[in-house]
Amino acid sequence: MFLQGANNDNNQLTELDVSRRFFIKTGLSACTLLALPAAAYASKPKTTVKQLALLNLHTGERVKSVYWEKGRYISSSLRDIEKILRDHRTGKTHIIDLRLLDILQFLYSRMGARKEFQVISGYRSPETNKMLALQNHGVAKQSLHMQGRAIDIRLPEFSLADLRKAALSLKVGGVGYYPNSNFIHLDTGNVRYW
């Protein structure tokens, strides 16, 4: 960008003056934009603990556990949750994706829930998944359940439609809606819904 004129005339700008002003304005604008989200985030209450309450409908087992506190996940609580979410057919457990637990916790909080999640299916062993896929064409052969990245749930104090709507509003992972079977599916895969 060139502005022509005499360097001694205060009413006209040189190329150097324009570049300097552009740099300063751009820099200040960028700093302001970067600071705004941080300021907005700082005004939100910070989560000090993350807790889940789960009931496995197949085994009748329950867990209510703080699984994250003081900036750290709690190993013993994660093992308790993995036990509840195990494949009830084989007894096999698997590491559960921490993002899935956080999605559940955030959904629970967003709903203002007080009762526990009812778990229809958590981790599925490859053997169980293969058997289910043969019985039901809706079961994915490469299901994220086999990776500890998916869960099928309901929250009885809310309608399934409201639970689905809240899950969709999170805009994270997959959300499947199965009203005839009375559950929604959540996973940590790409954002999608069905």
C-alpha positions as CSV (number, residue, x, y, z in Angstrom):
1,M,0.0,0.0,0.0
2,F,1.6,3.3,-1.1
3,L,0.5,6.8,-0.1
4,Q,2.5,9.4,-1.9
5,G,3.4,12.8,-0.5
6,A,6.2,14.8,1.1
7,N,7.6,13.2,4.2
8,N,7.7,16.6,6.0
9,D,4.0,17.3,5.5
10,N,2.1,16.1,8.6
11,N,-1.2,15.7,6.7
12,Q,0.1,12.9,4.5
13,L,1.3,9.5,5.6
14,T,4.3,7.6,4.3
15,E,4.3,3.9,3.5
16,L,6.2,3.3,6.8
17,D,3.6,5.1,8.9
18,V,0.8,3.1,7.3
19,S,2.5,-0.2,7.9
20,R,3.3,0.7,11.5
21,R,-0.3,1.8,12.2
22,F,-1.7,-1.3,10.5
23,F,0.6,-3.6,12.5
24,I,-0.4,-1.9,15.8
25,K,-4.1,-2.0,15.1
26,T,-4.0,-5.6,13.9
27,G,-2.0,-6.6,17.0
28,L,-4.3,-4.9,19.4
29,S,-7.4,-6.4,17.7
30,A,-5.9,-9.9,17.9
31,C,-5.1,-9.5,21.6
32,T,-8.6,-8.3,22.3
33,L,-10.2,-11.2,20.4
34,L,-7.9,-13.7,22.2
35,A,-8.7,-12.2,25.6
36,L,-12.5,-12.2,25.2
37,P,-13.0,-16.0,25.3
38,A,-10.6,-16.3,28.3
39,A,-12.6,-13.6,30.2
40,A,-15.9,-15.3,29.4
41,Y,-14.5,-18.7,30.5
42,A,-13.1,-17.2,33.7
43,S,-16.6,-16.0,34.7
44,K,-18.0,-19.6,34.5
45,P,-17.9,-21.7,37.6
46,K,-15.0,-24.2,37.5
47,T,-15.7,-27.8,37.9
48,T,-13.9,-29.1,41.0
49,V,-15.1,-32.7,40.7
50,K,-16.6,-35.0,38.1
51,Q,-19.0,-37.6,39.3
52,L,-21.1,-40.3,37.7
53,A,-24.0,-42.5,39.0
54,L,-24.6,-45.6,36.9
55,L,-26.9,-48.6,37.2
56,N,-26.1,-51.6,35.0
57,L,-29.6,-53.0,34.1
58,H,-28.2,-56.5,33.3
59,T,-26.3,-57.1,36.5
60,G,-28.1,-54.8,38.9
61,E,-24.8,-53.3,40.0
62,R,-24.5,-49.6,40.8
63,V,-21.7,-47.1,41.2
64,K,-21.7,-43.5,42.3
65,S,-18.2,-42.3,42.1
66,V,-16.1,-39.1,41.8
67,Y,-13.8,-40.1,39.0
68,W,-12.0,-36.7,38.6
69,E,-10.9,-34.3,41.3
70,K,-8.2,-31.6,41.7
71,G,-7.3,-31.8,38.0
72,R,-6.7,-35.6,38.0
73,Y,-8.6,-38.7,37.1
74,I,-8.9,-41.2,40.0
75,S,-7.7,-44.7,39.0
76,S,-9.7,-46.6,41.6
77,S,-12.9,-44.9,40.5
78,L,-12.2,-45.5,36.9
79,R,-11.8,-49.2,37.6
80,D,-15.1,-49.2,39.5
81,I,-16.8,-47.6,36.4
82,E,-15.1,-50.1,34.0
83,K,-16.5,-52.9,36.1
84,I,-20.0,-51.6,35.9
85,L,-19.6,-51.0,32.1
86,R,-18.1,-54.5,31.5
87,D,-19.5,-56.9,28.9
88,H,-22.1,-58.7,31.1
89,R,-22.2,-61.7,28.8
90,T,-18.4,-62.5,29.0
91,G,-17.4,-60.6,32.2
92,K,-14.6,-58.9,30.2
93,T,-13.7,-55.3,31.1
94,H,-12.0,-52.7,29.0
95,I,-10.6,-49.2,29.5
96,I,-13.4,-46.7,29.0
97,D,-12.6,-43.6,27.0
98,L,-12.3,-40.7,29.4
99,R,-14.0,-38.5,26.9
100,L,-17.1,-40.7,27.1
101,L,-17.2,-40.4,30.9
102,D,-16.9,-36.6,30.5
103,I,-19.7,-36.5,27.9
104,L,-21.9,-38.5,30.3
105,Q,-21.0,-36.2,33.2
106,F,-21.7,-33.0,31.2
107,L,-25.0,-34.4,29.9
108,Y,-26.0,-35.3,33.4
109,S,-25.1,-31.8,34.6
110,R,-26.9,-30.2,31.6
111,M,-30.1,-32.1,32.3
112,G,-30.0,-31.2,36.0
113,A,-30.4,-35.0,36.7
114,R,-30.6,-36.4,40.2
115,K,-31.1,-40.1,39.4
116,E,-28.5,-42.5,38.0
117,F,-28.0,-43.3,34.3
118,Q,-29.4,-46.7,33.4
119,V,-26.9,-48.6,31.3
120,I,-28.1,-50.9,28.6
121,S,-24.7,-51.5,27.0
122,G,-21.2,-50.3,27.8
123,Y,-18.2,-52.2,26.7
124,R,-18.8,-55.1,24.3
125,S,-16.2,-57.8,23.7
126,P,-15.7,-58.7,20.0
127,E,-17.4,-62.1,20.6
128,T,-20.5,-60.4,22.0
129,N,-20.6,-57.8,19.3
130,K,-20.3,-60.4,16.6
131,M,-23.2,-62.4,18.1
132,L,-25.3,-59.2,18.4
133,A,-24.5,-58.2,14.8
134,L,-25.7,-61.6,13.5
135,Q,-29.0,-61.2,15.4
136,N,-29.6,-57.5,14.6
137,H,-28.6,-55.7,11.4
138,G,-28.5,-52.4,13.4
139,V,-25.3,-53.5,15.3
140,A,-22.2,-52.2,13.7
141,K,-19.5,-54.8,13.0
142,Q,-16.8,-52.4,14.1
143,S,-18.8,-50.9,16.9
144,L,-17.1,-48.3,19.2
145,H,-18.5,-50.3,22.1
146,M,-15.6,-52.7,21.4
147,Q,-13.2,-49.9,22.1
148,G,-14.8,-48.6,25.2
149,R,-15.9,-45.5,23.3
150,A,-19.7,-46.0,23.3
151,I,-22.6,-46.5,25.7
152,D,-26.3,-47.0,25.5
153,I,-28.3,-45.3,28.2
154,R,-31.4,-43.8,29.5
155,L,-32.2,-41.4,32.3
156,P,-35.6,-42.4,33.7
157,E,-36.5,-39.0,35.2
158,F,-36.5,-37.5,31.7
159,S,-38.1,-38.4,28.4
160,L,-35.9,-40.1,25.9
161,A,-36.6,-37.3,23.4
162,D,-35.4,-34.7,25.9
163,L,-32.3,-36.7,26.7
164,R,-31.5,-37.0,23.0
165,K,-32.1,-33.3,22.5
166,A,-29.7,-32.5,25.3
167,A,-27.1,-34.9,23.9
168,L,-27.3,-33.4,20.5
169,S,-26.8,-29.9,21.9
170,L,-23.4,-31.0,23.2
171,K,-22.2,-31.4,19.6
172,V,-19.7,-34.0,20.5
173,G,-19.5,-37.6,19.2
174,G,-22.3,-39.7,17.9
175,V,-25.9,-39.7,19.2
176,G,-28.2,-42.5,18.2
177,Y,-31.9,-42.5,19.1
178,Y,-33.7,-45.8,19.7
179,P,-37.2,-45.0,21.0
180,N,-38.5,-48.5,20.4
181,S,-35.8,-49.9,22.6
182,N,-35.9,-47.0,25.0
183,F,-32.3,-45.8,25.0
184,I,-29.9,-43.4,23.3
185,H,-26.5,-44.3,22.1
186,L,-23.5,-42.0,22.9
187,D,-20.0,-42.4,21.5
188,T,-16.7,-40.5,21.1
189,G,-16.5,-40.9,17.3
190,N,-17.1,-38.1,14.8
191,V,-20.0,-35.8,15.4
192,R,-23.1,-37.4,13.8
193,Y,-26.6,-38.5,14.7
194,W,-29.2,-41.0,13.6
